[in-house]
Amino acid sequence: MKIIFLLLVSLLSVHHIQAQTNSTSTFDSIYYKTANKILGLNSDEALVVADSLYQSSESGLLKLQALMLSANIYQSKNNQVASIKHAREAYYFAVKENNYSWQARICVFLSSQYRNIGLLEEGRDYINKALEVNSKVSNSSSKKLQIALIEQELAYYALLKEKYKDVLEHVSNYNKLLDELVESPNLLYQKTYAAELSGRAYLGLKLYDQAEKSFLKGLDILNDLGYSEGSLSGFIYMGLGEVFVETKNDTLALNYFELAEIRARSCKHLNLEIAICKQITDLYKRNENWELYNVYLNSFDSLKTIDRNLRSSAIQDAFNINKEEHKKSEVLARVYLGGVIILVLLLTAFVLWIRIKKNRDYKKFKVLIDNPKLDNRRVEEQNEQKPQSGFEKKRVLSLEAELKILEHLKRFEEELEFLKPNISLSSLAAFCDTNTRYLSYVLNQNIGKDFNSYLNELRVKYGIEKLENDPVFRTYKISYLAEFLGFSSHSKFTAVFKEITNLAPSAFIAYLEEESDKK
């Protein structure tokens, strides 16, 4: 297992292209310093700093970076379960932030973790997810870098299956993508992985000269960067040792194996310790150095037992994590399904209500059209004056005066005076050559309405007749109809029209249009 952390550091420069705030710059400074500690012996101290960064971070982006820092530290400590948990939590922040770049890189990281514990199918799933998410990344540099990381990860999968030519093809793609990006120490560090992977592939193809060149190239990069004490240099030293084992130079092979062993122990890198212990054991066996062979064989068996127990526990814990996530997904799916069902029921009920309301309104419309008098008695529709009797209510004015007022009202209606917007009770009384008291009495006794009801129903009645008989009138806006019929506003007209007819003007016009189309 190799440290991937510096990759995450390099990605910070891609994400923070724009000017940073002081708090973000401080975060990045601590982040970089902590990163370098992972390459040495201070992983426990680095873990404390990473946790402090998480606790002090205010934004989701900074929190996910701190979580990924912790994930890498746990990886360096061979604690894959904790590494996976922290990476998953970081992924949720990336989703919440809609940060596709970080989603992609975390998926690649998780793929690596599952590959390290032997869950290759799960690892492949994360590679596919990384490809899917990376297609949504807008920043071209970030997108290229993610594709490069995916190519690197695919190279490791090909190496596990001993498909060495595929390894070289993925490495070639990886290097081409890195060359298209702005060169930096962190991107240069990534080329060390390419060199180490190429060396492994050439070893498998028995091209030992090319393998040696690749390993030495990687070592030169690490030395130039000052990272020669990390576990990656240990893997490269081991690769060089394997080259010289194959070319029968056991002295050089042992020298390189011992350098790799020092790196493995200083970094407490279990996988590297196991691999180098196996190489040294085989070398002593070939040289029949049985004393040292037995020492390293016992060490190898002990390390394998530790690794087997850790791997078994890690796989079980990983399955438990997946099981827990699956349960959460099932609960969310049920909630979502329940919400969809409720929504469908509500929409169905709403559609039914609309239909019922439309049918009810249409019936009102038909009643209105078939009986256009609106239950309103106009002056010309009055019955003849009832003969006086002892039971007749006491008059407040003479019959002659009452009839005179009715004649004025009839003229008021025939001349469409009610369409004038400024009509009031006093102005109508003046029109009828009477006072407001007598006018109100006549309206109440003969029409059964007060002034406002009488005026409003005259206007609505006229509006209905106009709409029925004049198709062009139906095309006008409601606000124009309101003004034409003497109402003070659109809302006032709509409210009065609905109060009298139980239909909104727009609905009434729509039904008229439907009836017209049928004809």
URSULMO-V433496 format. One line per field, one symbol per residue. ss: DSSP state (a for helix, b for strand, c for the rest). phi: phi as a letter, one per 40 degrees, with the letter a starting at -180 (. if undefined). psi: psi as a letter, one per 20 degrees, with the letter a starting at -180 (. if undefined). A space follows every 50 residues. Layout:
# URSULMO-V433496
ss: ???
phi: ???
psi: ???
This chain:
# URSULMO-V433496
ss: ccccaaaaaaaaaaaccccccaaaaaaaaaaaaaaaaaccccaaaaaaaa aaaaaacccaaaaaaaaaaaaaaaaacccaaaaaaaaaaaaaaaaaccca aaaaaaaaaaaaaaaacccaaaaaaaaaaaaaaacccccaaaaaaaaaaa aaaaaaaaaacccaaaaaaaaaaaaaaaacccccaaaaaaaaaaaaaaaa aaaacccaaaaaaaaaaaaaaaaaacccccaaaaaaaaaaaaaaaaccca aaaaaaaaaaaaaaaaaccaaaaaaaaaaaaaaaaacccaaaaaaaaaaa aaaaaaaaaaaaaaaaaaaaaaaaaaaaaaaaaaaaaaaaaaaaaaaaaa aaaaaaaaaaaaaaaaaaaaccccccccaaacccccccccccccccccaa aaaaaaaaaaaaaaccaaacccccaaaaaaaccccaaaaaaaaaaaaccc aaaaaaaaaaaaaaaaaaacaaaacccaaaaaaacccccaaaaaaaaaaa acccaaaaaaaaaaaaaac
phi: .bcbdcdccccccccccccbccccccdcccdcccdccccbbbcccccccc ccccccccccccccccccccdccccccgbccccccccccccccccccfcc ccdcccccccdccccccgccccccdccccccccccccccccccccccccc cccccccccccgccccdccccccccccccccccadcccdcccccccccdc ccdccgcccccccccccccccccccgbcccccccccccccccdccccgbc ccccdccccccccccccfccccdcccccccdccccccfccccdccccccc cccccdcccccccccccccccccccccccccccccccccccccccccccc ccccccccccccccccccccbccffbccdcccccdcccaccccccbaccc cccccccccccdcccfcccccbcbccccccccfabccccccccccbbgbc dccdccccccdccccccccbdccccccdcccdcccgccadcccccccccc bgbcdcccccccccccccc
psi: pqpighghghhhhghmhrqqrghgggghghggghghhhicjlhgghhggg hggghiphqhghghghhhggghghghjkmhghggghhghhhhghghiknh ghgghhggghggghhhjjmhghghghghhggghhiiphohgggghghghg ggghhhghghjkmhhhghghgggghgghhirpprhhhhhhihgggggggg ghghjkmhghggggghgghgggghikkijrhhhghgggghghghghjkmh ghghghhhghhggghhilogggggghhgghghghghjknhghghghgggg gghhgggggggggggghghgghgghggghgghgggggggggggggghghg gggggghggghhggggggghmiikkporgijqrqpqqqrhiqqpqirqhg hghgghgghghgghjkhiiphjprghhhghhjlarhghghgggghhikqr gggggghgggghgggghginhhhhiqqhhgggghjjqhrghgggggghhg ijqqgggggghghghghh.
